Amino acid sequence: MGRTLRVSAALLAVVTAGVIVNAVNPVIPWVLLWLPGVIGAAVLAFDSFRTGRAEHLPPAVRQFWRRIGVICIPVGLGNAAQAYHVLTVPDPARPGANLGQIAFQGIAVVLVMYTLLRLPFGQQTRGELFRVVLDAGTVMLACAVYLWHFSGRYALEDGDPRLLYTSLVLSTLALLAVFAVAKFLLTSQNHMDAGALRLIGVAVAIGAIGPVLRPLFESWNPNLYPDMIDLPALYLCAVLANRRQRAVRPGPRRGDKPVRRRPFSFLPYLAVAVVDGLLLAVTWQADGATQRIVVVAAVLLTAVVVLRQITAFRDNGRLLRRLDHNATHDALTQLPNRVLFHERLRRALDSPGARPVAVALIDLDDFKEVNDTLGHEIGDQLLIAVAQRLAGCLRAEDTVARLGGDEFVVVIDGADPAAADLAAQRMIDSLRAPVPVDGHELPIRASIGIADGRAGDDPSVLLRQADIAMYAAKALPGTAALHYNADMAATSVGSDLQDAIRDEQLFLLFQPIVALDEDHRVLGAEALVRWNHPVHGTLAPDTFLPLAERTGLIVPLGRWVLRASLRHLSTWPAGTLLNINISARDLREADFATAVAALLEEYGVAPAQITLEITESMPVEPGESFTVLNELRALGVKLALDDFGTGSSPLSLLHDVPLDEVKLDRAFTQADPDGRVSVAAGVAHLAGALQLHAVAEGVETPEQAERLRELGYRAAQGYLFARPMPAADFEALLPAAARA
């Protein structure tokens, strides 16, 4: 037990014993019973300033406790002024209030309101804030009823204007403070420790109940005041709250469970209950059985309605938790998904100090062969088994998530490189045994890349480094793990691609997109990137784009392609249309839409002139990616799904993603009709039903072009019309009127 806690507990024990003794026989000097209320304020101020200096706490929480320490000064001075006034007034049974007490207590109340309202309440909608205001107003109204019944009406009956005005001022300030406290208790769970928050609530309740007990204390002895006990008790609760708050450590701890917040607060219902209790008490004192029956019935009716509403809230809360779980967890493995992974990683990296954080990226080798040979159902069972093994071998404070496909990722919070090695070894051991699925013994081979970081690092950089390390681990036999280091990136194949982006070794070709009519007029083009390698010559995209995806270089590569494409487009006739390929990884960059908008403005290109193509074989994950897609649509940029029919994206993607165009993959364009309904026909009908522009890729013969036109396609591209060409050659194909 800390020193301040022992002192606060001792002060409360001593004054409680003294009040009991003087209630029976007043032998202890009254001044000694007032001293704990002054000394306790000083003790609490010292303890609060101590909490305000705790570096491991968030800045907003430290500032809150420093302000509490400041508030203790006028509270202690106000209590001292009250004690002096009560001890020197001729009639202690009717002491009134002196100017010092009113001034100091008024300052304390104003500071309390300022402190509570300055604590950040988190991101909330207008509806949520409105409900909080209603709940806080309910509590304030209940307190107003109690203040009137136990204090205000006596001041009015007394007839002394000074006492009446003083009571009104203090009551108004007290009610405003109650409103601030209620709002604080209803909205501050994200910042304050839950235990400290409950103790603050107990302290507030003690402070509110104290004045109500004045008649009881006065019946024992006119010199006894509830402030003698309730203030030391309030201080003790606040010191306990300080102790709980200082004990909080950043990051999750072993055995921590997700905090489940109720979809409602009991605070306003408690306010209704206490007012109903007061109503029953007042009514019972009056004559008239009929009034009592009516009041009891009204109170019971209120209780039934409240119970019904709480039941409905609980049902809604369970539904919301289920929906929230579905939005943040992978449907197949029930592990956290990409959205929750990024949230947990950001939270770990936002911890104060230089707390170590490791990220491990796990990729299953040869998983595609399992799907191709045994089927997707067997592959799904394998993924579920791997997810269970990974979740079972790691600590409770670590986060295991599925990024998509056969990629898993782990946030190892508070782990230095040695601890990350131990975690990786546990993962390797857990994956060593084959997985029995439907009569098959499936061996598991995985590559694990580890990025060692610290609080304050960029989450996307850590994930990219883990990606590079994981790709390097694939060169090792069996399941292996490697830590990222700078030399790894410099000596990997990816270093050549980094040089290519920096040294302008990349260039663009443009393949025309034409109308499927008689003259095959040019509608626009698709920008295609090539690499002029200094050793290997010109490289096609399929030789380096997978590498770019693996190493995370796809993001800077995509930015280069976007800039180069818009630079060319800005020199062509107004209205020329251009399709530009982007990666699903680009959509996970929060600033991607902002970067596109800046480049459009820089080169003076209208947003409607470009269509960004997303490859269907790289499925778009919900969450941040959908947000970026909607931001792009808001700019006026068109969106297309490329290589349609070759990936594993569900048809719901066409509904969820705001698309303008689908591009039929060349595999279906060149497929010979065999009497069955072709995929090309199905895609054409689907595009028509969804009002999407359909483009066929890879058209190489007139017969293919005619068949696609008959199916309903109005645009196509392929070697029949033109091969990819330099920018100048494509510009020459544009209609003469447009080039004039």
N, C-alpha and C positions, 0 to 999 in steps of 0.2 A: 504494500500500500504506500502511495507517495506521501510526501510530507504535507503538501497542501490538502490532500484528501483527509489525512489524519486530523489536521487542524480544523477543517470544516466540520467533520463528524464530531469532534470534541466540543466545538462551539454549540452545535445543535443539541448534543446530549446535556451539556451544562445548563443551557438556557431552558430546556424542557424540564429538567429537574427543578430549576429555580422557580419556574412558573407554577409547577405543581405545589411546591412548598409554600409560596406566597398566596396561592389560592386558598390554602388551608389556614395558614398563619403568616402574615406578611412580616417576616423577620429579615429577609435579604433586601439591601438597599435597591430601590427601583432602578437606579442608574446602571447597576451591574447587569440587569436584565435587558437593557437597551444596547449595551456595548457589543454583544456578538453580532448585532445587525450592522454595526459600523465596521468592526474588525473583519467580518466575513466578506464584506465588499472589497476590502483591500486584498484579502487572500485570493478571491476570485479574479480580481484585476491582474495580480501577479501570474496566476495560472493561465489566464487567457492570453496574456502577452507571451508567455512561454509557448503556448500552442501556435500563436501567430508567427513564431520564429522557426517552426518545424519545417525544414526544407523539403521533406518528402511529400508534404501536402500540396494540393493545387493552389495557385496564387489566390483565387477567389475565396477559398476556405480560410487561408491564412489571414487575409484581409478582414474577413468576417469576425474571426476571433480577436484580432487586434482592436476592432471597433467595440466588441463586447467589453474588452478591458477598459476602454475609454469610458464607456457607459457606466461602469462600476463607480467612477469618481463622483458624478452627480447623485447616483443612487445612495452611496455612503453618506455624502454631505446632506442629502435630503432626509435620510433617516436620523442623522445627528441633529438636524434642525427640528425634526418632529419630536425627538426625545427631549431636547431642551425646552421646547414649548410645553409639552405635556407635563414635565417635571416642575415647571414654574407657574403654570396656570392655576388660578385659585380653585376652580372646580374641574377636576380631572374627568368627571363624567360628561362634561360638555366643553371640550377643549377648543373646538373649531379647528382652524388651520392658520398657521402664521405665513407671512410672506416668503420667508426662506424656504419653508417646506414646499410651498406651491411652486416657487421658481425652480428649485433643484429637481423636483419630481416632474415638472413640465419639461425641463430640458432633457431629462432621462427618457421620457416617453417619446419625445421628438427624435432623439438619437436612436432609440430602439426601432421606430418606424423606418428611419433612413437606412439603418443597418440591414434590416430584414428585406426591404424593397430593393436594395442595391445588390443583394446576392443574386447571381444569374439564375433564372428559372428554366433555362433550356428552351429548345425550339418547340413552340406550341401553336396550334392553329387558333384562329379567332374564336371558334366554337369552344375549344378547350379552355381558353382564357375566360370566356364568358361564363362557363360553368364554374370555374374556380372563383370568379367574383361573386356568383350567386351563392356558392357554398360558404365563402368567407362572410358574405352579407348575412346569411342565416345565423352564423355563429355570433356575429356582432349584434344582431337584433335580439338574440336570446340573452346576451350579456346586458343589453340595454334594459330588458325587462327586469333582470335581477338587480341592476343598479338602481332602477326606479323603486322597486319594492323595498329594498333594504337601505337605501341611502337618499335618493332624490326626493321622495315624498316627505321625508322627515325634514329636509332642508326647506321645502315649500311650506310645511306646517309651522316651522319655527318662526317665519316672518322676518328674519334678519336678511336684508338684501345682500350684504357682503357674503354671508354663509351660502345664500342661494346661488349667487354668481360664481363663487369659488367652486361650489359643488358642480355647477353646470360646466365650467371650464375643465375641471379635472375629469368629469365624466365623459365629456366629448373627446378629450385626449386619450382617455383609457379605451374608449370604443374604437377610435382610429388605430390605436396600438393593437387591439384585439383583431381588427380586420387585417392588419399587416402580419400579425402572428399566424392567423388562420391561412392567409395566402402563402406564407412561408412554409407552414407544415404541409400544405397541399401540393406544393410544386417544387420543393428543394431536395427531393430524394436523390437526384442525380449528382448532387454536389456534397451533401453531408452524409456522414456515416449513419446508417439506419439506427444503430443503438444510441448514438449521440442525439439524433433527431427525436427519438422517443423520450429521452431524458429531458430535452428542452420542452417537449410537450407537457411532461409532468411538472416542470418548473412553472410553466405558464399557468397550468391548472391550480397549482398552489398559490400563485400570486392572485389569481382570480377569486379563489374561495376564501382567502384570508379576510378581506373586509366584511364578508357575509357573517363571519363568526364573531364580530364585535359584540353583539348583544349577549352571546353566551359568555364571553370573557368578562363583560361588564357585570353580569349577574354574580360572578364569583367575587370580583373586586373591581371598583371603578378605575384603578390604576393598571389593570391588566389589559394588554392590547394584543390582538393576534399577530401584529407585526413583529412582536418579540420572538415568535417561533417560526412564522411562515417565511420570513426573510432568510434566517439561517438555513432553513430547509431548502428554500429556493437556491441559495448559494451552493449547498451540498450537491443538489442535482446538476447544477451548471458545472461544478468541478468534476463530477463524474462524467458529464458529457465531454469536457475537455480531455479527460483521460481516455475515453473511448475514441475520440477523434485522433489523438496522437498515436494510438495503437494501430491505426489504419496504415497499411503498407501498399505501395503501388503494385498494380498487377494482380492477377488472380492467385489464390492460394489453394493448396491441396485440399480437395474435398469441397471446394466452393461449388455452389449450385446457382443456376441463373435466378436472379431476383424476379419473383412474380409479383407484379404490382396489381393491386385490386383495381377493377374498372370503376370503382367509386370510393369515396372516403366516408368513414363512419362519423367524422367530425360534425357535419351538419345534422345527422340523425341523432347524435348525442345532444346537440343543442335543442332539437325538437323535444327529446325525451325529458330534459331537465325543465323546460318550460311547461310541459304537460304535468310534471311532478309538482311544480309550483302552483299550477292551476288547481290540481287536486287538493293540495294543502290549504290554499286560500278558500276554496269552495267548502271543504270539510269543516272549516271553522265557522262558516255562516250557517244560518238556519235555513231549512227548506229541503225536504227529501227529494222533491221534484228536480231542483237544480242539481243536486248531487248525482241523480240518475242520468240526467242529460249530459253532465260533464264527464262522468265515467264512461258513458256510451261514446262520447266524442273522442275521448282519449283512446279507448279500445279500437275505435274505427281508424284513428290515426296510426295506431300500432299495426293493425292488419294491413293497411295500405303501404306502410313503410316496409313491412316484412315481404309483401308481394313485390315491391320494387327492388328490394335487395336480392330476392330470388331471381328476378329478371336480369339484374345486373350481373349476377354470378353466371347465369347461362350465357349471356353475351360475352362475358369475360373468357369463358371456356372456348367459345367460338372464335374470339379474336386471337387467343393464344394458338389455337389450331391453325388459323389462317397465317399468323405470323411465323409459325414453325414451317409451314409449307413454303412461305416466301423466302425463308432463310436457310432451308435445308434441301439437300439433294433428294429427289423423289425415289431414286433407286436404292441408294445406300443409307439414307437418313443421316448422313454426315452433313455438317455445315457446308453450304455452297459458296460460290465465289463471293457473293455479296457479304455474307457473314464473315468469311475469311478476311476480306479487306477491312471490315470493321474491327475485328479482333486484332489484326496486325497494326492498324493505326492506333488503337487504344494502347497496345503494348509499347509502340514507339513514341507515344505522347507522354509516357511516364516521366516524372521529374528525375533529374540526375543522369548518370551515364549507365543506366541499367542495360545489361547485355540482352540481346534478342537474336535468336537464330531462326532462319527460315530454311526448311528442307523440302525440296521438290522431288517427288517420286514418280517415275514413269515406268510402266510395265512394258518390258521388251517383248516383241513378237505377239502382242495382244491381238493385232489385226488378223494374224494367222488363225487364232482360236475362233474368232468370229467367222472368218471365211470358211473354215473347214468343219467346225462343229455347230455353227449357228449362233445367232445373237442371244438366244436364251441361255446357252451355256456360258457365253461371254459375260452376260449380266450376273449369273451366279458366281462367276470368278471374281467380278468386281465387288460383289457383296461380301464374299469371303475375305478378300484383301482388306476392305474397309473395316471389317470386324477385327481382324488381326492387328491392324495399325492402331485402331482405337483402344484395343486391349493391352497393348504393350507400352503405351506412353502414360505420362503423368496426368492427373486430373486437371492441372493448370495449363496443359498444352492443348492446342486446337488442331484437330485433324479435319481437313476439308477435302472435298472433291472439286477440282477445277473444271472437270469435264473430260469426256472420253476416258482414257486410262491414266490420267494425271491426277495425283493426289499431292497435297501440300500440308506441311505441319508448321505451326508457329510454336517455337520452343522458347517460352518466355523466361527470362532470367537465366539463360544458359550461355556460358562462355564456350569457347571451342571444345574444351575437354568434355563438358557436359553434353554438348551437341554430339560429340563422338559416341558417348554412351547411349544417347537416344538413337542414333543411327544404327549402332550395333544391335540394340533391342529390336529395331525394325527389321534388320537383316535376319536375325534369329527367328523372328515371328513368320517371315516369309520363306523360311528354308524348306519346310515340309510341303509336299504337293497338296493341291486342293482336290478332294474327291467330289466330283459333280456328275451325276447321272451315269455312273458306271465308268467314268474316266478319271484317271489320276493326272491332274494338270500341274506340271511344275511351274514355279513362279520365278522369273528372272526380272529384276528391277534395277534401275539406275537411279541413284540418289545424289542430288546436288545440294550442298549446304552453303548458305551465305551467312556469314557472321556479322551482325550489326549491333548497333547500340541505340538507345532512345535518342530521338531527334533525326535519325536517318530517314531517307526517302523510301517509302514502301515499294514503289515501282522499281527503284534501283536494286533493292535487295532481291526482289523476285526475279529480276533480269539476271543478276549475278548467280542466283541459285539455278536458273535455267542453263547458263553457260557451264556451270560445274556439273550439272546433270548430264549435259551433252558430252562433256569430257569423260564422265564415268562410264558411258556406253562403250568406250574403247577397252575397258577392263573386263576380264572374264568373270562370269557369274554375277550375282547381285553384289554391287559395290557402291561405295559412297565416297565422294570427294568434296573437299572444301574449296570454295572459290578463292582464287588469288589473282593479282593483277597480271602475273606472268602467264596464267592460263589463258586469259583473253588475248594477250599479246602474241602468244605462240600458236593459238588455235587457227583453224581455217577461217574463222570469222574475222581475224585481223585483216585479211586481204579485202574482205567486204567493207570493213571500216575504212580502209584506205581508198576503196573505190568510191564510196560516198563522199569522202573528203576531197579526193583528187579529181573529181569529175570524170571518172572512168565509165560512168553510166551514161546511156543515151536513150532516147525515145524513138520508137517507130509508131506509125499510125496506120491502122487497118480500117478502111472505109466501111461504114454501115450504109447499105443501099436499100432502096424501096424495091419490093418484089413486084414491080410492074414491067411494062414492056421496055422502057428506057433505062431502068435500073439507076435512077437518079440518086446522087449522093445525099444522104440525110445527115451524116455526121461521121465520127470516127471513134475508135477505141485506142487509147494510149497504151503502148506495150513497152516495158522496160527491157533493155539489153545491157550486158556488161562487156565492155571492151577490155578483157583481162590482158595484162602485159605479157603473160606467158602462154596462156591457153587460148588466146584469141577471143572472138565473140562468143559469149555464153548465153544460152536461152534461159528464160526465167525458171524453168523447172530444175535447173542445176544449182541455183543459189537461193531461191525463195524459201524452200524448206529449211535451209541453213539459217536464213534470216529469222524465220519463225522460231527456231530452236534457241537462238542466241539472244533474241529480243531486239536484234537490229532491224526487224521489220518496221519498227516505229520510225526511226530516222530515215530509213529507205523510203517508206511511204510518204514522209514529208517532202523528200527530194522529188519524188515522182509528181506529187501534187503541185509543187512550185514550178517545176519544169513544164508541166502540162499547161498550167495557166499562163505561163510566160509565152508559150507558143500561141495559145488561143487568143491572147490579147492582140496579136499581130494579124489575125485572120479577120475576114469580114464579120461584121456584127450579125449575130444570130446563128453563127456556126455552133453546132452541138458537139460535145466531146464527152465520151465515157472514160472514167478514170477508176482503176482498180484500187480498193483499199482492203486492209486486213481486218479480221475480227478483233485482233489485238489493238488496232487503232481505236476501236469503239470503246475500249476499256480505259482510254486516256481521257481524263475528265475535261481537258482543255482542247480536245480535238475540234469540236464545232467552233470554238472561238478562233482556233488557228485557221480553219477554212474561211471563216468570215473575214479575217484579217488579210488573207491572200487574195480573196475576191476583190476586196476594196483596193489593195495595193496595185493589182493589175487591171482594175476597171472592168472586170468581167461580171456580167449579170448572173445571179445564182441559177436561173432557169437554163443557162447554157450548158451546165455540167450535170452529168449523172454519175453518181458514185456506185460502183459495182462491188457487192459483197459476195465472196465465193461461198456457195452453199456447202461445199465440203468442209469449210471451217465454220461450224454452226455458231450463230449469235447467241450468247448467253443472256438470260433476262437480267434486269436490274440496271446497272450503270449503262450497259450497251443500249438498252431501249431508251434511256434518257437522252443519250447522245444522238441517237437516230431521230428522236422527236425534235431535238434542237436543230439538227440539220434540215429537217423538213420545214421548221419555222423560218429558216433562212431563205427558203425557196429552192433549195437544192433537191434534185430528183434522186431517187434511190432505186437500184436494180439488184436482183438476186441472180448471180452468175452461176454457170454450170448447173442449172436447175435439173434435178432428177438424179444427180450422182451422189448427193450427201445423205445424211441421216436426219435432216431437220424435219420435224412434223409439219403437217399442213397448217397447223395452227399458227406457224410462223408467218404465213401469208396474211393471217388476220391480225396478228399482234404487232408486226413490224410495218410501219407506214411505207409500203413499196409503191413504185410507179411502173416498174418494168420487170419482166422475167426473161432470162436468156436460156434458151434450150441448149443443152450440152451437145457437142458434136457427135457423141456416141449415139444419140437418138436421131439426129439429123441425117446421118449416113446409114442408119439401119434400113435394110430392105424390107418392104411390106410383104407380109406372108399371109394375108387374109384376116389377121386379127386386128383389133383396134390398137393402133400404135400409141406409144408414149407421146410422140409428137402431137397426135390428134388430141389426146387427153389434156396435155399442157395447154394447147390452143383453146380448148373449151373452158378450162379452168381460168385462164387469163381473161377470156371474154366475160365469164361470169363475175369475176372480181374487178373488171374494168382496168386491167393491166395491159400495158403495151408489151407484146410478145416479139422477141427477136430470136432468130435461129442462127446458131454459130456453126462454122465448119462446113458450109455449103461448097461442094466441089464440082458438081455436075449440073447441067441444065435440067435433068430429070428430077434431081433433088429439089431444085428451086421451084419447078412447076408443082410438084407434089405438095411442098410446104405452102405455096400460094393457095392451092385448092383447099388446104386444111384451115386457112384463115390467117396465116402469117402475112404481115405487111412489110416486114423488114428482115434483113439477113446480112451476114458477113461471111466471108470465106474466100478460098483461092479462086473460085469461079469468077469472082468480081475483081479482086485485087489482093495481092499479098501485102503484108505490113511494109510501109515505105517511109522514107524521111519526110520531115515536115514540109519541105519545099515541094516535093512531088505531090503530097496530098493537097496542098493549097491549089496546085494547078488543076486538080480535078473538080474543084468547087465550081458551081455554075458561074458563067461569065458575068451575069448580072450582079451576082453577089460580090464578085471580085472588082467590079467597076467602081 
